[in-house]
Amino acid sequence: MADSRRLTPEELRSRYWFDNPDHPGTTALCIERYLNYGITLDELASGKPIIGICQSGSDLTPCNRHHIELVKRVKDGIRASGGVPFEFPMHPIHENVRRPTAALDRNLAYLGIVEVLHGYPLDGVVLTTGCDKTTPAALMAAATVNIPAIVLSGGPMLNGWRGRERVGSGTIIWELRKRLAAGDIDYPEFLSRVSDSAPSIGHCNTMGTASTMNAMAEVLGMSLPGSAVIPAPYKERAMVAYSTGERIVDMVWEDLRPLDILTRPAFENAIVACSALGGSSNAPVHVNAIARHAGVEIDNDDWQRLGHEIPLLANVMPAGAFLCEEFYRAGGVPAVLGELRNAGRLNVEVPTVSGSTLGETLEGVIIEDEEVIHRYADPLVAHAGFLNLKGNLFDSALMKTSVISRDFRQRFLSDPSDPDAFEGKVVVFDGSEDYHARIDDPALGVDARTILVMRGAGPVGHPGGAEVVNMQPPAALIQQGIESLPCLGDGRQSGTSGSPSILNASPEAATGGGLALLEDGDRLRVDLRKGQVQLLIDSAELEERRERLAGQGGYRYPGHQTPWQEIQRTLVEPLDRGMTLKSATDYRDVARRHVPRDNH
């Protein structure tokens, strides 16, 4: 924890802007325009902490839009504790709608938040999060600038229902598109039934990337305990918004900063908790990125080493049967952490934004419903974490084992003479457009043992790393009852998907990765016990293909469509390194290392 000494008003960062007698002209310029809408000179210059509120809600981001109302309670809490709130916008990020992918915006939003936190007179900040990429963007920026910061998530939607059937956001889409392909439902019914999954304000009500990453913020110690999965419409959501506003003012006086909290033990807790929650396949990308910005190197080997043997405790879609409303009422994230603590799997002495250690925040937590949150000794799945697969085509690719279905295991992983392994021929698609155009072509010869490969979908190739790897079989196979095939790709998939795809293959095809060398009809061997994926050709043939591709100018992918696409493609790291910008991790604790230069 930070030391017990409290800051004095003279030590507030905002005084450099608003009460600097050594530079009266610049101070006057900083103050005078804020007075034009009614803020008083006393509020700005009498030693009250200036608290930023990073507003992620907008009409373009429906998952976060209710923050427009929630921040009113945040402001009430800030004022009640003697602070002055300043709301400012975050670059919008909406996972479902943003093309070519919302992942393109995570780093852009991060850069914008860094510039605001560093260049404006803020002593602390409340980071409002919700939709997938808003949470890592905010935490990456908090680690970089390192002023007191706290995360307030907007919370998941209420349960979706159709009759007595739970309808989970995202997850229902992946299921119903199979029914549409099979001819069981038509297009209007498809859209009608999908809309059942969004009954209220809030982000995904499944354990997709949004719920996972907001849970990770709580596990890392950056949100108030118990706040991550309070449903968006519940009264407790507005209550915790008020408490968050109160707490950030105290954090400023305590000088409790993100880098005091975002330590290696905290990130190890995140890996363990993510496995127990059945968390999103996108979590390693974002958690690795946050860690790098905090000066902690976490890699995908750590995810397998620390997380693979952790059991699945949260019975929440897509790995389970329930939704986040029931998960919250069963005890939420604290109840899962309590089970992990009791099993000796958590670092409990790590600090949190609450002012208490993680262990202290878990005192007295209980599971309220053991059907929704299982005991550590009676899990849904014994080993629920990620495998980090390697081979002659890539250095790292992740497989989420908690979503390996009984059908998938029976068809591909249950050969008694070769357990947890399978071989198959590949059909290769160059981007999602190619997949949609050709998947139903009988000439491809896709059968029940085919491995579908998606390449050109990574941070450079797409660009941004698109959620397109969870491909469904051709309609003809679905009509025969074959509803899933093994999928492999250098892109991502939605965290709401229950597909055990092999994802995030790095390096990607666009930067020289081995997927660029695959040809239709090649055979792959996937061995989960050995952690390997091998192209079954000799090394001489593989090298010949590599030389041939180089002679053709390398793997071709679409050109830049915007200036930011070109900038990001030039600077971006691969998915296994968090898809961070190459130079971004050179900047850390910049609020203390670099006082912004005068502007006049």
C-alpha positions as CSV (number, residue, x, y, z in Angstrom):
1,M,0.0,0.0,0.0
2,A,1.0,3.7,-0.3
3,D,2.5,5.2,2.8
4,S,0.2,6.7,5.5
5,R,1.3,10.3,4.8
6,R,-1.4,12.4,3.2
7,L,-0.8,15.1,0.6
8,T,-1.2,18.7,1.6
9,P,-3.3,21.0,-0.7
10,E,0.0,22.7,-1.8
11,E,1.1,19.3,-3.2
12,L,-1.9,18.8,-5.5
13,R,-1.0,18.5,-9.1
14,S,-3.7,20.9,-10.2
15,R,-2.1,23.8,-8.3
16,Y,0.5,24.0,-11.0
17,W,-2.3,25.2,-13.3
18,F,-4.7,26.9,-11.0
19,D,-2.7,28.4,-8.2
20,N,0.9,29.2,-9.4
21,P,2.1,32.6,-8.1
22,D,5.4,32.1,-9.9
23,H,3.5,32.3,-13.2
24,P,0.6,34.6,-12.7
25,G,-0.1,35.1,-16.4
26,T,-0.3,31.5,-17.2
27,T,-2.4,30.8,-14.0
28,A,-4.9,33.5,-15.1
29,L,-5.1,32.0,-18.6
30,C,-5.8,28.6,-17.1
31,I,-8.5,29.8,-14.7
32,E,-10.4,32.5,-16.5
33,R,-12.2,30.5,-19.2
34,Y,-13.4,27.9,-16.7
35,L,-15.3,30.6,-14.9
36,N,-17.5,31.4,-17.9
37,Y,-20.0,28.7,-17.1
38,G,-20.2,29.2,-13.4
39,I,-17.3,27.4,-11.7
40,T,-16.0,29.6,-8.9
41,L,-12.5,30.8,-8.3
42,D,-12.7,29.2,-4.9
43,E,-13.4,25.8,-6.3
44,L,-10.4,26.0,-8.6
45,A,-7.8,27.6,-6.4
46,S,-8.6,26.8,-2.8
47,G,-6.9,23.4,-2.6
48,K,-9.7,21.1,-3.6
49,P,-8.7,18.0,-5.6
50,I,-9.7,18.3,-9.3
51,I,-11.1,15.0,-10.3
52,G,-11.5,13.9,-14.0
53,I,-14.3,11.7,-15.1
54,C,-13.5,9.9,-18.3
55,Q,-16.9,9.5,-19.9
56,S,-17.1,6.4,-22.2
57,G,-20.9,6.7,-22.6
58,S,-22.3,8.2,-25.9
59,D,-25.0,7.4,-28.4
60,L,-22.4,5.5,-30.4
61,T,-21.7,3.2,-27.5
62,P,-25.0,1.8,-26.2
63,C,-23.3,-0.6,-23.8
64,N,-21.8,2.4,-22.0
65,R,-24.5,5.0,-22.6
66,H,-26.0,4.9,-19.1
67,H,-22.8,6.3,-17.8
68,I,-24.3,9.6,-19.0
69,E,-26.6,9.3,-16.0
70,L,-24.3,7.4,-13.7
71,V,-21.6,10.1,-13.7
72,K,-24.2,12.4,-12.0
73,R,-23.9,10.2,-8.9
74,V,-20.1,10.1,-9.4
75,K,-20.0,13.9,-9.3
76,D,-22.2,13.9,-6.2
77,G,-19.8,11.6,-4.4
78,I,-16.8,13.7,-5.5
79,R,-18.4,16.9,-4.3
80,A,-19.5,15.3,-1.0
81,S,-15.8,14.4,-0.3
82,G,-14.6,17.9,-1.2
83,G,-13.5,17.4,-4.8
84,V,-14.3,19.3,-8.0
85,P,-15.5,17.0,-10.9
86,F,-14.5,17.6,-14.5
87,E,-16.1,15.3,-17.1
88,F,-14.4,14.6,-20.4
89,P,-15.1,12.2,-23.3
90,M,-13.4,9.0,-24.2
91,H,-13.0,8.1,-27.9
92,P,-16.1,5.9,-28.6
93,I,-15.6,2.1,-28.8
94,H,-18.6,-0.1,-29.6
95,E,-17.6,-3.8,-30.2
96,N,-20.6,-4.8,-32.3
97,V,-20.7,-2.0,-34.8
98,R,-17.3,-0.5,-35.3
99,R,-15.7,-1.5,-38.6
100,P,-13.2,-2.9,-39.4
101,T,-13.0,-3.9,-35.7
102,A,-13.3,-2.1,-32.3
103,A,-9.9,-3.5,-31.4
104,L,-8.5,-0.8,-33.8
105,D,-9.8,1.8,-31.3
106,R,-8.4,0.4,-28.1
107,N,-4.9,1.9,-28.6
108,L,-6.4,5.1,-30.1
109,A,-8.6,5.6,-27.0
110,Y,-5.6,4.8,-24.8
111,L,-3.5,7.5,-26.4
112,G,-6.3,10.1,-26.0
113,I,-6.8,9.3,-22.3
114,V,-3.0,9.6,-21.7
115,E,-2.9,13.0,-23.3
116,V,-5.8,14.3,-21.2
117,L,-4.6,12.9,-17.9
118,H,-1.1,14.2,-18.5
119,G,-1.8,17.6,-20.0
120,Y,-4.8,18.8,-18.0
121,P,-5.1,19.9,-14.3
122,L,-6.3,16.6,-12.9
123,D,-5.4,15.2,-9.5
124,G,-7.2,12.0,-10.0
125,V,-9.6,10.3,-12.4
126,V,-12.7,8.0,-12.4
127,L,-12.5,5.8,-15.5
128,T,-16.0,4.7,-16.7
129,T,-15.9,1.4,-18.6
130,G,-18.2,-1.2,-20.0
131,C,-17.9,-2.4,-23.6
132,D,-14.9,-4.7,-24.2
133,K,-12.1,-2.3,-25.2
134,T,-13.0,0.6,-22.9
135,T,-11.6,-1.2,-19.9
136,P,-8.1,-2.0,-21.1
137,A,-7.8,1.4,-22.8
138,A,-8.6,3.1,-19.5
139,L,-6.3,0.9,-17.4
140,M,-3.4,1.1,-19.9
141,A,-3.7,4.9,-19.7
142,A,-3.9,4.9,-15.9
143,A,-0.7,2.8,-15.7
144,T,1.1,5.1,-18.1
145,V,0.2,8.5,-16.5
146,N,-0.1,7.1,-12.9
147,I,-2.3,9.7,-11.2
148,P,-4.8,8.2,-8.7
149,A,-7.4,6.4,-10.7
150,I,-10.4,4.1,-10.1
151,V,-12.6,2.2,-12.5
152,L,-16.4,2.3,-12.5
153,S,-17.9,-0.2,-14.8
154,G,-21.5,0.3,-16.1
155,G,-22.6,-3.3,-15.4
156,P,-24.2,-6.0,-17.5
157,M,-27.7,-6.0,-18.9
158,L,-30.5,-7.9,-17.1
159,N,-31.1,-11.5,-18.1
160,G,-32.5,-12.0,-21.6
161,W,-35.5,-14.4,-21.8
162,R,-37.6,-16.1,-24.4
163,G,-40.3,-17.8,-22.5
164,R,-38.5,-19.8,-19.8
165,E,-35.2,-19.9,-21.8
166,R,-32.3,-17.7,-20.8
167,V,-31.0,-15.7,-23.8
168,G,-27.4,-14.6,-23.4
169,S,-26.0,-11.7,-25.4
170,G,-23.6,-12.7,-28.2
171,T,-23.8,-16.4,-27.3
172,I,-27.3,-16.6,-28.7
173,I,-26.1,-15.2,-32.0
174,W,-23.5,-17.9,-32.5
175,E,-26.2,-20.5,-31.8
176,L,-29.0,-19.0,-33.9
177,R,-26.9,-18.5,-37.0
178,K,-26.6,-22.3,-37.1
179,R,-30.4,-22.6,-36.9
180,L,-30.6,-20.0,-39.7
181,A,-28.1,-21.9,-41.9
182,A,-30.0,-25.2,-41.2
183,G,-33.2,-23.6,-42.3
184,D,-34.9,-24.1,-38.9
185,I,-35.7,-20.3,-38.7
186,D,-35.9,-17.5,-41.2
187,Y,-34.2,-14.1,-41.1
188,P,-37.0,-12.1,-39.3
189,E,-37.2,-14.8,-36.6
190,F,-33.4,-14.8,-36.3
191,L,-33.3,-11.0,-35.6
192,S,-36.3,-11.2,-33.3
193,R,-34.8,-13.9,-31.1
194,V,-31.4,-12.2,-31.0
195,S,-33.0,-9.0,-29.8
196,D,-34.3,-10.9,-26.7
197,S,-30.7,-10.9,-25.4
198,A,-30.7,-7.1,-24.9
199,P,-33.6,-6.4,-22.5
200,S,-32.1,-3.4,-20.7
201,I,-29.2,-0.9,-20.5
202,G,-25.8,-2.3,-19.9
203,H,-23.1,-4.4,-21.6
204,C,-23.2,-8.2,-22.4
205,N,-25.0,-10.3,-19.8
206,T,-22.8,-13.2,-20.5
207,M,-19.1,-13.7,-19.4
208,G,-17.9,-12.2,-22.7
209,T,-15.1,-9.8,-22.9
210,A,-17.0,-6.9,-21.4
211,S,-18.0,-8.8,-18.2
212,T,-14.6,-10.5,-18.1
213,M,-12.5,-7.3,-18.4
214,N,-14.6,-5.4,-15.8
215,A,-14.2,-8.4,-13.5
216,M,-10.4,-8.2,-14.2
217,A,-10.5,-4.5,-13.1
218,E,-12.0,-5.6,-9.8
219,V,-9.6,-8.5,-9.4
220,L,-6.6,-6.3,-10.2
221,G,-7.7,-4.0,-7.4
222,M,-8.7,-1.1,-9.6
223,S,-12.5,-1.1,-8.9
224,L,-14.4,-1.1,-5.6
225,P,-14.9,-4.7,-4.3
226,G,-18.1,-6.3,-5.5
227,S,-18.8,-3.7,-8.2
228,A,-17.9,-5.4,-11.4
229,V,-21.1,-7.3,-12.2
230,I,-23.8,-5.3,-10.5
231,P,-26.5,-5.2,-13.2
232,A,-26.7,-1.8,-14.9
233,P,-30.4,-1.1,-13.9
234,Y,-30.0,-2.1,-10.2
235,K,-30.0,0.6,-7.6
236,E,-26.7,-0.7,-6.3
237,R,-25.1,0.4,-9.6
238,A,-25.9,4.1,-8.9
239,M,-24.9,3.6,-5.3
240,V,-21.4,2.3,-6.2
241,A,-21.1,5.2,-8.6
242,Y,-21.5,7.6,-5.7
243,S,-19.1,5.6,-3.5
244,T,-16.5,5.6,-6.4
245,G,-16.7,9.4,-6.5
246,E,-16.2,9.6,-2.8
247,R,-13.3,7.2,-2.8
248,I,-11.3,8.8,-5.6
249,V,-11.0,12.0,-3.5
250,D,-9.5,10.1,-0.6
251,M,-7.2,8.3,-3.0
252,V,-5.8,11.6,-4.1
253,W,-5.0,12.7,-0.5
254,E,-3.5,9.2,0.1
255,D,-1.5,9.5,-3.2
256,L,-2.6,5.9,-4.0
257,R,-1.7,5.4,-7.6
258,P,-2.2,2.7,-10.3
259,L,1.4,1.5,-10.2
260,D,1.0,0.9,-6.4
261,I,-1.8,-1.6,-7.3
262,L,-0.9,-3.0,-10.7
263,T,1.9,-5.4,-9.5
264,R,2.9,-8.8,-10.8
265,P,1.1,-10.6,-7.9
266,A,-2.1,-8.7,-8.9
267,F,-1.7,-9.8,-12.5
268,E,-1.2,-13.4,-11.4
269,N,-4.5,-13.1,-9.5
270,A,-6.1,-11.9,-12.7
271,I,-5.0,-15.0,-14.7
272,V,-6.2,-17.3,-12.0
273,A,-9.6,-15.6,-11.6
274,C,-10.1,-15.4,-15.3
275,S,-9.9,-19.2,-15.5
276,A,-12.3,-19.7,-12.6
277,L,-14.8,-17.3,-14.2
278,G,-14.6,-18.9,-17.7
279,G,-13.4,-15.6,-18.9
280,S,-13.1,-14.3,-22.5
281,S,-10.4,-15.5,-24.9
282,N,-9.7,-11.8,-25.4
283,A,-8.6,-11.4,-21.7
284,P,-5.0,-12.5,-22.3
285,V,-4.5,-9.8,-25.0
286,H,-5.8,-7.0,-22.8
287,V,-4.4,-8.2,-19.5
288,N,-1.0,-8.6,-21.1
289,A,-1.3,-5.1,-22.6
290,I,-2.2,-3.5,-19.2
291,A,0.7,-5.4,-17.6
292,R,3.2,-4.2,-20.1
293,H,2.1,-0.6,-19.5
294,A,2.5,-1.2,-15.8
295,G,6.1,-2.5,-16.3
296,V,5.1,-6.1,-15.7
297,E,5.9,-8.7,-18.4
298,I,3.1,-11.3,-18.6
299,D,3.1,-13.7,-21.5
300,N,0.8,-16.5,-22.7
301,D,3.1,-19.1,-21.1
302,D,2.1,-17.5,-17.8
303,W,-1.6,-17.9,-18.7
304,Q,-1.0,-21.7,-19.2
305,R,1.3,-22.1,-16.2
306,L,-0.8,-20.2,-13.7
307,G,-4.3,-20.7,-15.1
308,H,-4.8,-23.9,-17.0
309,E,-5.3,-26.1,-14.0
310,I,-7.7,-23.7,-12.2
311,P,-11.2,-25.1,-12.2
312,L,-14.3,-23.4,-13.6
313,L,-16.4,-22.1,-10.8
314,A,-18.7,-19.6,-12.5
315,N,-21.6,-21.3,-14.2
316,V,-22.2,-18.4,-16.6
317,M,-22.5,-18.5,-20.4
318,P,-20.8,-19.2,-22.7
319,A,-19.0,-21.8,-20.6
320,G,-22.0,-22.3,-18.3
321,A,-25.8,-22.0,-18.1
322,F,-26.6,-18.8,-16.2
323,L,-26.2,-15.1,-16.9
324,C,-24.6,-12.2,-15.0
325,E,-27.7,-11.1,-13.1
326,E,-27.8,-14.4,-11.4
327,F,-24.0,-14.4,-11.0
328,Y,-24.2,-11.1,-9.1
329,R,-27.0,-12.4,-6.9
330,A,-25.0,-15.6,-6.2
331,G,-22.1,-13.5,-4.8
332,G,-20.3,-12.3,-8.0
333,V,-16.6,-11.8,-8.3
334,P,-15.9,-11.7,-4.5
335,A,-17.5,-15.1,-4.0
336,V,-15.3,-16.7,-6.7
337,L,-12.2,-15.0,-5.3
338,G,-13.2,-16.3,-1.8
339,E,-13.1,-19.8,-3.1
340,L,-9.7,-19.2,-4.8
341,R,-8.4,-17.7,-1.6
342,N,-9.6,-20.7,0.5
343,A,-7.8,-23.0,-2.0
344,G,-4.5,-21.0,-1.6
345,R,-4.6,-19.8,-5.2
346,L,-4.6,-16.0,-4.6
347,N,-2.1,-13.4,-3.6
348,V,-4.2,-11.8,-0.8
349,E,-1.8,-9.1,0.4
350,V,-2.0,-7.0,-2.7
351,P,-3.5,-3.5,-2.4
352,T,-6.7,-2.3,-3.9
353,V,-8.3,1.1,-4.5
354,S,-10.6,0.5,-1.5
355,G,-7.6,1.2,0.8
356,S,-7.7,-2.4,2.0
357,T,-5.8,-5.5,0.8
358,L,-7.6,-8.0,-1.4
359,G,-7.7,-10.4,1.4
360,E,-9.3,-7.9,3.7
361,T,-12.0,-7.2,1.1
362,L,-12.9,-10.9,1.0
363,E,-13.6,-11.3,4.7
364,G,-17.0,-12.6,5.2
365,V,-17.9,-13.3,1.5
366,I,-20.0,-16.3,0.8
367,I,-21.6,-18.1,-2.1
368,E,-25.3,-17.4,-2.1
369,D,-26.2,-20.0,-4.8
370,E,-24.0,-23.0,-5.4
371,E,-25.7,-23.9,-8.7
372,V,-24.4,-20.6,-10.1
373,I,-21.0,-20.4,-8.3
374,H,-19.5,-23.8,-7.6
375,R,-17.2,-24.8,-4.8
376,Y,-13.5,-25.2,-5.7
377,A,-13.8,-28.9,-4.7
378,D,-16.8,-29.4,-7.0
379,P,-16.2,-27.4,-10.2
380,L,-17.9,-27.5,-13.5
381,V,-14.6,-28.2,-15.3
382,A,-11.5,-29.4,-13.6
383,H,-9.0,-27.5,-15.8
384,A,-10.6,-24.4,-17.2
385,G,-7.8,-22.1,-18.3
386,F,-6.0,-21.5,-21.6
387,L,-3.5,-23.6,-23.4
388,N,-0.7,-21.8,-25.2
389,L,-0.1,-23.8,-28.3
390,K,3.1,-23.7,-30.4
391,G,4.5,-25.4,-33.5
392,N,6.0,-24.9,-36.9
393,L,3.4,-22.3,-38.0
394,F,3.4,-19.9,-35.0
395,D,5.1,-19.2,-31.7
396,S,1.9,-18.8,-29.7
397,A,-1.8,-19.4,-30.1
398,L,-4.5,-19.7,-27.4
399,M,-7.2,-22.3,-26.8
400,K,-9.9,-21.7,-24.2
401,T,-10.4,-25.2,-22.7
402,S,-13.5,-24.4,-20.5
403,V,-15.7,-24.3,-23.7
404,I,-14.7,-27.6,-25.1
405,S,-18.1,-29.2,-25.5
406,R,-18.9,-32.8,-24.9
407,D,-19.7,-33.2,-28.7
408,F,-16.4,-31.6,-29.7
409,R,-14.4,-33.7,-27.3
410,Q,-16.2,-36.9,-28.4
411,R,-15.5,-36.2,-32.1
412,F,-11.9,-34.9,-31.9
413,L,-10.2,-35.6,-28.6
414,S,-11.4,-39.1,-27.5
415,D,-9.4,-41.5,-29.6
416,P,-8.1,-43.9,-27.0
417,S,-4.9,-44.6,-29.0
418,D,-4.3,-40.8,-29.4
419,P,-6.1,-38.9,-26.6
420,D,-6.5,-35.1,-26.6
421,A,-5.2,-35.0,-30.2
422,F,-6.5,-35.0,-33.7
423,E,-5.5,-34.5,-37.3
424,G,-7.4,-33.0,-40.2
425,K,-7.0,-31.4,-43.6
426,V,-7.3,-27.6,-43.8
427,V,-9.4,-25.2,-45.8
428,V,-7.9,-21.8,-45.7
429,F,-9.7,-18.4,-45.9
430,D,-8.0,-15.0,-46.4
431,G,-10.1,-12.8,-44.3
432,S,-13.8,-12.9,-43.3
433,E,-15.0,-11.7,-46.7
434,D,-13.4,-14.7,-48.3
435,Y,-15.0,-17.0,-45.7
436,H,-18.5,-15.7,-46.2
437,A,-18.1,-15.8,-50.0
438,R,-16.9,-19.4,-50.2
439,I,-17.8,-21.5,-47.1
440,D,-20.9,-23.1,-48.7
441,D,-19.0,-23.9,-52.0
442,P,-19.2,-27.7,-52.4
443,A,-15.9,-27.6,-54.3
444,L,-14.0,-26.9,-51.0
445,G,-14.7,-30.5,-49.9
446,V,-15.3,-29.5,-46.2
447,D,-16.2,-32.6,-44.3
448,A,-16.7,-33.5,-40.6
449,R,-12.9,-33.7,-40.0
450,T,-11.9,-30.5,-41.8
451,I,-10.0,-27.7,-39.9
452,L,-11.1,-24.2,-40.9
453,V,-8.3,-21.7,-41.0
454,M,-8.7,-17.9,-41.0
455,R,-5.7,-15.8,-41.8
456,G,-5.1,-12.1,-42.6
457,A,-7.2,-11.3,-39.5
458,G,-4.5,-10.1,-37.1
459,P,-3.5,-6.6,-35.9
460,V,-1.8,-5.8,-39.2
461,G,-3.7,-7.9,-41.6
462,H,-7.3,-6.9,-40.9
463,P,-6.2,-4.4,-39.3
464,G,-6.8,-4.5,-35.6
465,G,-7.3,-8.2,-35.0
466,A,-10.9,-9.1,-35.9
467,E,-13.3,-11.4,-34.1
468,V,-13.7,-13.8,-37.0
469,V,-12.0,-17.1,-36.2
470,N,-15.1,-18.8,-34.7
471,M,-16.3,-20.0,-38.1
472,Q,-19.4,-22.2,-38.5
473,P,-19.4,-25.2,-40.9
474,P,-21.1,-25.1,-44.3
475,A,-24.9,-25.1,-44.2
476,A,-24.9,-28.6,-45.7
477,L,-22.9,-30.0,-42.8
478,I,-25.1,-28.2,-40.2
479,Q,-28.1,-29.8,-41.8
480,Q,-26.5,-33.2,-41.3
481,G,-26.0,-32.4,-37.6
482,I,-22.3,-31.3,-37.7
483,E,-22.5,-28.0,-36.0
484,S,-18.9,-27.3,-35.2
485,L,-15.5,-27.8,-36.7
486,P,-12.0,-27.0,-35.4
487,C,-11.0,-23.5,-36.2
488,L,-7.6,-21.9,-36.3
489,G,-6.6,-18.3,-37.0
490,D,-4.4,-15.3,-36.5
491,G,-7.4,-13.2,-35.4
492,R,-9.7,-13.3,-32.4
493,Q,-13.2,-14.4,-31.6
494,S,-15.9,-12.9,-29.5
495,G,-15.6,-13.6,-25.8
496,T,-19.3,-14.6,-25.9
497,S,-18.5,-17.5,-28.2
498,G,-18.5,-21.1,-26.9
499,S,-16.1,-22.3,-29.6
500,P,-12.8,-23.9,-28.6
501,S,-11.0,-22.2,-31.5
502,I,-7.2,-21.9,-31.7
503,L,-6.9,-18.1,-31.7
504,N,-4.5,-15.2,-31.8
505,A,-1.8,-17.1,-33.7
506,S,1.4,-15.0,-33.5
507,P,3.2,-14.0,-35.6
508,E,0.3,-13.4,-37.9
509,A,0.3,-14.1,-41.7
510,A,0.7,-10.5,-42.5
511,T,4.0,-10.1,-40.7
512,G,5.6,-13.4,-41.9
513,G,3.7,-15.9,-39.7
514,G,3.5,-19.5,-40.9
515,L,-0.3,-19.4,-41.5
516,A,0.7,-17.6,-44.7
517,L,2.3,-20.8,-45.9
518,L,-0.8,-23.0,-45.6
519,E,-2.5,-24.5,-48.6
520,D,-5.9,-26.1,-49.0
521,G,-5.6,-29.8,-48.4
522,D,-2.6,-29.6,-46.0
523,R,-2.8,-31.7,-42.9
524,L,-2.4,-30.4,-39.4
525,R,-1.9,-32.3,-36.2
526,V,-3.2,-30.7,-33.0
527,D,-1.9,-32.2,-29.7
528,L,-3.2,-30.6,-26.6
529,R,-1.1,-32.8,-24.3
530,K,2.1,-31.6,-26.0
531,G,0.7,-28.1,-26.6
532,Q,1.6,-28.3,-30.3
533,V,0.0,-27.6,-33.7
534,Q,2.2,-29.0,-36.5
535,L,1.9,-28.7,-40.3
536,L,2.6,-32.3,-41.5
537,I,5.1,-31.6,-44.2
538,D,8.9,-31.8,-44.1
539,S,10.9,-28.7,-43.2
540,A,12.4,-28.5,-46.7
541,E,9.0,-28.1,-48.3
542,L,8.0,-25.5,-45.6
543,E,11.2,-23.5,-46.3
544,E,10.5,-23.7,-50.1
545,R,7.1,-22.3,-49.6
546,R,8.5,-19.5,-47.4
547,E,11.0,-18.5,-50.1
548,R,8.3,-18.7,-52.8
549,L,6.0,-16.4,-50.8
550,A,8.9,-13.9,-50.2
551,G,9.6,-13.9,-53.9
552,Q,5.9,-12.9,-54.4
553,G,6.3,-9.9,-52.1
554,G,5.0,-11.6,-49.0
555,Y,1.4,-12.2,-47.8
556,R,-1.0,-9.7,-49.4
557,Y,-3.6,-7.9,-47.3
558,P,-5.9,-4.9,-47.8
559,G,-4.4,-1.5,-47.8
560,H,-4.9,1.3,-45.3
561,Q,-8.3,3.0,-45.4
562,T,-7.6,5.7,-42.8
563,P,-4.5,7.5,-41.4
564,W,-4.9,5.7,-38.0
565,Q,-4.9,2.3,-39.7
566,E,-1.5,3.1,-41.2
567,I,-0.1,4.5,-38.0
568,Q,-1.3,1.5,-35.9
569,R,-0.1,-1.1,-38.5
570,T,3.3,0.6,-38.4
571,L,3.6,0.5,-34.6
572,V,1.5,-2.4,-33.4
573,E,2.9,-5.5,-31.6
574,P,1.5,-9.0,-32.1
575,L,-1.5,-10.3,-30.1
576,D,0.6,-12.4,-27.8
577,R,2.4,-9.2,-26.7
578,G,-1.0,-7.5,-26.0
579,M,-1.3,-5.7,-29.4
580,T,0.4,-2.7,-27.7
581,L,2.1,0.1,-29.6
582,K,5.9,-0.6,-29.8
583,S,7.0,2.7,-28.2
584,A,4.1,3.0,-25.8
585,T,5.6,0.9,-23.1
586,D,8.6,3.3,-22.9
587,Y,6.2,5.7,-21.2
588,R,5.3,5.0,-17.6
589,D,4.6,7.2,-14.5
590,V,4.7,10.2,-16.8
591,A,2.8,12.5,-14.5
592,R,5.7,12.4,-12.0
593,R,8.5,12.0,-14.5
594,H,7.5,14.8,-16.8
595,V,5.7,18.0,-15.7
596,P,3.9,19.3,-18.8
597,R,5.6,22.3,-20.3
598,D,4.0,25.7,-20.0
599,N,1.7,26.6,-22.9
600,H,2.4,30.4,-22.6
